[in-house]
């Protein structure tokens, strides 16, 4: 049984959903919608599908089983609630919502309607991440002492000027950590488990925007490890996302979806140079320049869940956890003290 999708929002990120739908045999595309009619028409023409005149028409289409929400962030929760009320499954781009209250409302509505709600966290699906996750679960690194996340990206002022919602509190919900950084936050939380507290410092140093372009936080992980999270959009020329995991018996370092260091005591079986070549990814310097394979893998998992053949790896509850850590960092920065989660 094919799962029939419609895509709401035809901006930069929508093409990853559209390409994934087109590449998966068990998926079919019913149409697209965007409030900017020209954007909807262009996407419809490029992918050989229809452009819905409005969101209500999309939801009224009986062929549509699921909606991919690819709109500006402030619309994620409202559009998800409408889709769930119409009996549609939903796959939401990050963040699931801008507040925990809205996130909880989406979750409650989905439970009542008996539909699936997934949150895009495509970084979890990379092969290198799977290897690291297995190593951590097996205890290969011994007791974990540190987990550090570095997201030193570069976005020029023109990036923010190109969209009225970007860099605004009301529509973007935050800056470097919320928009660019929440995927990395989700990934380290997936690898490490929950955090006990976070202490953050944020500022708007180089961009003319309402929200932070730079944030640094100290994290106390529940497992006892310590760590830092750095997120910025003003570090020229932009650098790969980097996660450093240190333990009493080993160290693993990830850059994007590639293991660049694997030093584990007594482990001679793993050689980083034998990995499959990773695609060139420039997400640290170019908006929308990301590896598409994660979206394909997540969409496959979503389809399995919709058909009752699997469980969502990232549902709205998982999406909430990353959002909660981001919001706690913002609260800490605003109050000037650690926030206990």
C-alpha positions in Angstrom: 0.0 0.0 0.0 1.4 3.3 -1.0 1.2 6.3 1.4 0.0 9.4 -0.4 1.6 12.7 0.6 0.9 16.4 0.2 3.6 19.0 1.0 2.6 22.3 2.7 5.2 25.0 2.1 7.4 25.1 -1.0 10.5 26.8 0.3 14.1 25.5 0.4 13.5 22.5 2.6 10.5 21.2 0.7 12.6 19.9 -2.1 14.2 17.3 0.3 10.7 16.0 1.1 9.6 16.1 -2.5 12.7 14.3 -3.7 12.4 11.7 -1.0 8.7 11.0 -1.8 9.6 10.7 -5.5 12.5 8.3 -4.7 10.5 5.9 -2.5 8.4 3.2 -4.2 5.9 3.1 -1.4 5.2 6.8 -1.5 3.1 8.9 -3.9 2.8 12.7 -4.2 -0.7 14.1 -4.4 0.1 17.8 -4.5 1.7 20.9 -2.9 0.5 24.1 -1.3 2.2 27.4 -0.5 0.5 30.7 0.3 2.7 32.3 -2.3 0.9 31.0 -5.4 4.0 31.3 -7.7 6.0 29.1 -5.3 3.3 26.4 -5.3 3.0 26.5 -9.1 6.8 26.2 -9.6 7.0 23.2 -7.3 4.0 21.6 -8.9 5.5 22.0 -12.3 8.9 20.7 -11.2 7.5 17.6 -9.6 4.6 16.9 -12.0 1.8 17.3 -9.5 -1.0 19.7 -8.6 -0.9 22.9 -6.7 -3.8 23.2 -4.1 -5.4 26.7 -4.0 -5.3 26.7 -0.2 -4.6 24.5 2.8 -8.2 23.6 3.3 -8.3 22.1 -0.2 -5.2 20.0 0.5 -6.8 18.7 3.7 -10.1 18.0 1.9 -8.4 15.8 -0.7 -9.4 12.2 0.3 -6.3 10.8 -1.5 -4.0 12.5 0.9 -2.9 10.2 3.8 -0.1 12.4 5.2 1.1 16.0 5.1 4.7 17.1 5.2 4.8 20.5 6.9 7.7 22.6 5.5 6.6 26.1 6.3 8.2 28.8 8.5 8.4 27.5 12.1 5.6 29.5 13.7 3.1 27.7 11.4 4.2 24.2 12.2 1.9 23.6 15.2 -1.2 25.3 13.8 -1.0 23.5 10.5 -0.3 20.2 12.2 -3.4 20.6 14.4 -5.5 21.3 11.3 -4.1 18.2 9.5 -4.6 16.0 12.5 -8.2 17.2 12.9 -8.7 16.2 9.2 -7.4 12.7 10.0 -4.1 13.1 8.3 -0.8 11.8 9.4 1.9 14.5 9.8 5.6 14.8 9.3 6.8 18.2 10.6 10.1 19.9 9.9 11.9 21.0 13.0 11.0 22.5 15.4 7.7 20.7 16.1 6.5 24.0 17.6 7.8 27.1 19.2 6.5 26.4 22.7 6.1 23.2 24.7 2.4 24.0 25.2 1.9 23.9 21.4 3.9 20.7 21.2 1.8 19.1 23.8 -1.4 20.2 22.0 -0.2 18.5 18.8 0.6 15.3 20.7 -2.8 15.2 22.5 -4.6 15.8 19.2 -2.7 13.1 17.5 -3.4 10.6 20.2 -7.1 11.4 20.1 -7.2 11.1 16.3 -5.1 8.0 16.2 -2.6 9.4 13.6 1.1 9.4 13.4 3.1 12.7 14.0 6.8 12.6 13.1 9.3 15.3 13.5 12.2 15.6 11.0 15.5 14.8 12.7 17.3 13.4 9.7 20.7 13.4 11.4 19.8 10.4 13.5 19.6 8.2 10.4 23.2 8.4 9.1 25.3 5.3 9.2 28.1 6.9 11.2 25.6 7.9 13.9 24.3 4.3 14.0 27.8 3.1 14.7 28.4 5.7 17.4 25.1 4.9 19.0 26.0 1.2 19.1 29.4 1.9 20.6 27.8 4.0 23.4 25.2 1.5 24.2 27.8 -1.3 24.4 29.9 0.7 26.8 32.9 0.7 24.5 34.0 4.1 25.7 33.6 3.3 29.3 32.2 6.0 31.5 31.4 9.0 29.3 33.1 12.1 30.7 32.3 14.7 28.0 30.0 15.3 25.1 30.6 18.6 23.2 28.6 19.9 20.2 30.1 22.6 18.0 27.9 24.2 15.3 29.9 27.1 14.0 28.0 28.0 10.9 27.9 31.0 8.6 24.8 32.8 7.3 25.2 36.2 5.6 22.8 39.0 6.3 21.3 38.4 2.9 20.0 35.0 4.2 17.9 36.8 6.8 16.9 39.5 4.5 15.5 37.0 2.0 12.7 35.8 4.3 10.7 38.1 6.6 10.2 35.3 9.1 13.9 34.5 9.5 15.6 35.8 12.6 12.4 36.9 14.2 11.2 35.9 17.6 7.6 35.5 16.7 8.1 33.4 13.5 11.5 31.8 13.9 11.3 31.2 17.7 15.0 31.8 18.1 18.2 32.1 16.2 21.3 30.0 15.8 20.3 27.4 18.3 16.6 27.1 17.4 16.9 27.3 13.6 20.2 26.0 12.6 21.2 24.2 15.8 18.2 22.2 16.9 19.1 19.2 14.7 22.5 19.0 16.4 20.8 19.3 19.8 18.5 16.5 18.9 21.4 14.3 17.8 23.5 14.8 21.0 20.4 14.2 23.1 19.7 11.0 21.1 23.3 9.8 21.8 23.6 11.0 25.4 20.2 10.8 26.8 18.7 13.6 28.9 20.4 16.6 30.4 20.0 17.6 34.0 20.8 21.3 33.6 22.1 23.9 31.1 23.8 27.3 31.6 23.9 29.5 28.5 25.2 32.8 27.3 23.7 34.3 24.1 24.1 37.4 22.0 23.4 39.1 18.7 26.9 40.0 17.6 27.1 40.2 13.8 23.7 40.0 12.3 20.8 42.5 12.2 18.2 40.1 13.6 15.9 40.0 16.7 17.3 36.7 18.0 20.7 35.3 18.9 23.4 34.7 16.3 25.8 33.3 18.9 25.1 31.0 21.9 27.4 29.0 24.2 26.1 26.7 26.8 27.5 24.3 29.5 25.5 21.1 29.9 25.3 18.6 32.8 24.2 15.4 31.2 22.1 13.0 33.4 24.7 10.2 32.9 27.2 12.4 34.8 29.1 13.7 31.8 29.8 17.4 31.2 29.7 19.2 27.9 29.4 22.4 25.9 27.1 23.4 23.1 28.2 26.2 20.7 25.9 27.5 18.0 26.6 30.5 15.7 25.8 31.8 12.3 28.7 34.4 12.1 31.8 32.2 12.1 33.3 32.7 8.6 33.6 30.7 6.4 31.5 28.2 8.4 32.6 24.8 9.7 31.3 21.3 9.8 29.0 20.3 12.7 31.3 18.5 15.2 30.5 16.2 18.1 33.2 15.1 20.4 32.5 12.2 22.8 35.1 11.4 25.4 35.1 8.5 27.8 37.5 6.8 30.2 38.2 4.1 27.5 38.0 6.0 24.2 37.1 9.0 22.1 34.9 9.3 19.0 34.6 12.5 17.0 31.9 13.1 14.3 32.0 15.8 11.7 28.7 15.9 9.9 28.0 12.2 9.2 31.6 11.1 9.2 33.7 9.6 12.0 37.0 11.4 11.9 38.4 9.9 15.1 37.8 6.6 16.7 40.3 5.7 19.5 38.9 3.0 21.7 41.1 1.0 24.1 41.6 -2.5 22.9 39.6 -2.0 19.7 41.6 -2.7 16.6 38.7 -3.8 14.4 37.4 -0.4 13.4 39.2 1.8 10.9 37.7 5.1 10.0 39.4 5.1 6.6 37.3 2.1 5.6 34.0 4.0 5.8 31.9 4.6 2.7 32.7 8.0 1.2 30.4 10.5 2.7 28.7 13.0 0.4 30.0 16.5 0.4 27.9 18.5 2.7 28.2 22.3 3.2 25.4 22.9 5.7 27.9 24.9 7.8 28.0 27.6 5.2 25.1 27.2 2.8 21.4 27.1 3.8 19.7 24.1 2.3 23.0 22.3 1.4 22.4 19.1 3.4 22.7 15.4 2.7 19.4 14.2 1.3 19.8 10.6 2.5 18.6 11.4 6.0 15.2 12.6 4.7 14.8 9.5 2.6 15.5 7.2 5.6 13.2 9.2 7.9 10.4 9.1 5.3 10.8 5.3 5.0 10.5 5.0 8.8 7.4 7.3 8.7 5.8 5.2 6.0 6.4 2.0 8.0 4.7 3.6 11.0 1.7 4.9 9.0 1.2 1.4 7.6 1.5 -0.2 11.1 4.8 -2.0 10.1 7.1 -0.1 12.4 7.6 2.5 15.2 8.6 6.1 14.6 12.1 6.8 15.6 11.3 10.5 16.1 7.7 11.2 17.1 6.4 14.4 18.6 7.5 13.3 22.1 11.1 13.0 20.8 10.8 16.3 19.0 9.7 17.9 22.3 12.8 16.8 24.1 15.1 18.7 21.7 12.8 21.7 21.9 12.8 21.6 25.7 16.6 21.8 25.8 16.7 24.7 23.3 14.1 26.6 25.3 15.9 25.9 28.6 19.1 27.4 27.1 17.2 30.5 26.1 15.7 30.8 29.5 19.1 30.4 31.1 20.6 33.1 28.9 17.8 35.5 29.7 17.9 34.8 33.5 21.7 34.6 33.7 21.7 31.4 35.7 21.5 27.6 35.2 18.2 26.0 34.4 17.3 22.6 35.8 15.4 20.4 33.4 
